Amino acid sequence: MTDLLLLGPLCAIRDNLGGPMVDTHCHLYVPPLAEDPARVLWRARSVGVSVVVVPGVDALTSVEAVHLAEQFQGTVLAAVGVHPEVGVVPLDFVTQLASNTLVKAIGECGLDRGAGDLAAQERLLAAQVAIARDLDRPILLHCRGAFERLLRILEGFGPHRGILHAYNGSLEMATCFRRLGFYFGVGGVVTREEATRVRATFAAMPLDWLVLETDAPYIGTAKAPKGMVEPANLPEVLSAIAFLHRVPEEVVERVSDENAWQVLGMAQCSP
């Protein structure tokens, strides 16, 4: 099974498939996905999801993300970082792991109003943004209830590329982040008809601001329950965005994938 997933260089993937669908945020090391990641990735490939970005949230999971990227080269790309819920920890491992060419981003990091001392979170985040800039890597950001503070930190560093994962802020705030070079991860919430505010925001947001994600296994979709989501559910997210924008699914796939390659610093692989 694993051999089927060793797809080779990413440019070759694009040549063979015409552009793989990219899940820009998946915690492949978390159960139930971790029980058989090869099978999870096989199911993803069967529906056209050929590349999965796996972000760490602390030292251990960052190492696991790198190991998965090594095991499934060409399919899994790693990110390394410290989530705000983890607390303040030494960041030496971030720079060390990022020397691996399979590490394509810094994160998941950010701010979370429900995770304790925001001032300490801000210092931890700023240190990781500085690492991302020094290494010329994009940054994968988590934000809950602290968009203004997050924007202030990022403005202090100036333009940089990255993704606001599982974005649930306003269109107005998104416009401010976009000016700095950030994209917006759209996931399972947008598939739920009752999520009117989030759906309205993404309906109004230009397609060339968006990347697709599952946040597997966490964020449920209209069809897949929370905790049981996997990259194979990404087409449901794609379909929801196509419906909201009144465009063919092929358009959403093409634009979102190009956005993903752009933010990952791999636009040179474009056909």
Buried (B, 14 or more C-beta within 10 A) or exposed (E): EEEEBEBEEBEEBBEEBEBBBBBBBBBBBBEEBBEEBBEBBBBBBEBBBBBBBBBBBBBEBBBBBBBBBEBBBBBBBBBBBBBBBBBBEEBEBBEEBBEEEBBBBBBBBBBBBEBEEBEEBBEBBBBBBEBBBEBEBBBBBBBBBBBEBBBEBBEEBEEBBBBBBBBBBBBEBBEBBBEBBBBBBBBBBBBBEEBEEBBEBBBEBEBEBBBBBBBBBBBBBBEBEEEBBBBBBBBBBBBBBBBBBEEEEEEBBBBBBBBBBBBBEBEEBEE
